[in-house]
Amino acid sequence: MQCPGCSEENPEGRQFCAKCGDELQPQETSAAEEVSEQLPLSLADLEKKLYFSKQHVPIIVTVAGATHVGNNPRKPNNEDRWKVIRRSYPVQKLEVVVVFIFDGMGSYPGGEKGAAIGLAEAAACVEFQLPMYDAQYRWETDENGKAIWHEAIPKWEFTSLLLESLSQDNLTSAMQSANTRIIKGGLAAGLTFGKFGSTVVAGYIITDLETGRVVKNGFNAGDARISMSKGDCFTQLSKDHVIMAGVSRFLGAKTSTTDPGDYNKPLKHVVMGHKFSITLWMAEEDANEVWIVYYSDGMGNMLSPETISARLSGEPQAVCDQLIDNALTIDIPYAKTLGSDKAFAGDDNITVILVKISKTKVAQPEVQREKETPDVQPATDPQRPAQFGGDSDVHESGGSARPEDEVLPQDNGTARSDGRDDVGTEAGDVHP
């Protein structure tokens, strides 16, 4: 048998060449192996592959927000509504941050009502989509349905569950539900269809505190914005929907579809907006911090991207307050430099939410590949609450105890002496 590499003749049946050592009779791949190679990986298998192949770096996530009614005497009512929902899954070292800013249409009646209705509906959708705390475990029950044994499921299985639950499609579905609810609320109040509603920015952020992975799904309709800052790079992720100084897309807008062949089929109101998805591995980023900024047009029209980017340093709550102060006192509003002669400092309601993602230490050169299971708490965790909603074993990214579900509420309508609205309590939430 001739060697394909060096042309040396070898006896029949020999597996390797006596001269160069090349394989003479490559092992044939079985049909089952060929089929296996052709099949795509499941989401859980893909997550497992990423977990063991990507470089890891632990991260901390900090969130803050603020809103202000502004300086415009013609707009004494704050029509912005906002909410941040944080949900921790400490067994898997994962945390979810959900952000909403609904900005009621100021030139139409009932702007604050449309924003509040949309926010309430979107927040309800999130509660349906978020996995339960107990989903972190695999359970076994007795004949009466009582749990007798449980263990933490592999991290990649739970991560795949989170990615499916908080997918871009599900975020868009939540916006569709909010759109439908706003339309029903406006029509019930006797308002003219298409002449009421709310712009919106929304984000589902899945953060892995162990590996430093950040998955962000975003959506916007209107002129509120979502931007991201990494080092010296400040990038707008959302898309402005403005035509001739007017908002062209918003929740509650007069858009609908139907089957032209079935005139008896009711119209379906559809939401028009921009959606996007981004994945970051903090170990691969040169910057030690990444900021995700959500803000209404009341801030975007006052402060340029360069001005906002220059303020992103330090504690997020202090940065939020500073940004609002700048928007209220700016000498030349950013919108005026773009041709809007009527713009003046603080001429609209102002809302900003900041999500700061920080590395906690320098990334290791390699992943410890011999570790075949995630570092999780023991199955018999004595700190684990007996019922849903417990908070004894849920911690903030930095390690301090906090409730499992931390909600920074929307504007509750209570003005402070400085014009800002109180936060830190859920009192005053508006529901449809």
Summary of the structure (lengths in Angstrom):
residues: 432
radius of gyration: 26.7
end to end distance: 82.1
largest distance: 97.5
contacts: 1352
relative contact order: 0.18
helix: 25%
strand: 28%
